[in-house]
Amino acid sequence: LPLALGFGLSNREQINQIKGYCDGIIVGSKILALILEADSFKQGIKEVENFTLSVSNILKV
């Protein structure tokens, strides 16, 4: 049974700390914040893309 963790995760350092204890992460609040803080929706989506690419590299086995 896969285990995903994610309450309050918002940066690479936090993800690095928990990656050995789970199979996946949940970063919903961070993604929403990136979209809402951007100058435009399109820019927000680009910020989300950059963030998810950067954290996905941490989780690769």
Secondary structure, 3 states (H helix, E strand, C coil): CCCEECCCCCCHHHHHHHHHHCCEECCHHHHHHHHHHCCCHHHHHHHHHHHHHHHHHHHCC
